[in-house]
């Protein structure tokens, strides 16, 4: 793995049925309503009825003083357990949600295997890699908390 590549794993256990968690995670257009780090999600291209081929531009506000935007093409959808996408733009790589229902709970795993592409990130990645990891953790924790609040209201 190079200094500009990251394999980040996030795991959540959510007290909600897998179908409810799936509904929220499989509709990124509504993420800005409950995920404070997601500034905007815009449709770039529609895909098929299952969701494969959809391309969305995601704009993020991070815990650090910078914003990030990239496109995500959905390449695999297996309801209600797997959503996988290919990122390109300011980040390039793969993101994969894996959900596993266990009665009234849902175990969520997110694998984020990406390379940074912004010149300043590439230049400073050897120093900033631990800070980028921390930043990702903060962004994902904001998402977990927002999702828990959202599901408690539904």
Secondary structure, 3 states (H helix, E strand, C coil): CCCCEEEEEEEEEECCCHHHHHHHHCCHHHHHHHCCCEEEEEEEECCCCCCCCCEEEEEEECCCCCEEEEEEEEEEEECCCEEEEEEEECEEEEEEEEEEEECCEEEEEEEEEEEECCHHHHHHHHHHHHHHHHHHHHHHHHHHHHHHHHHHHC
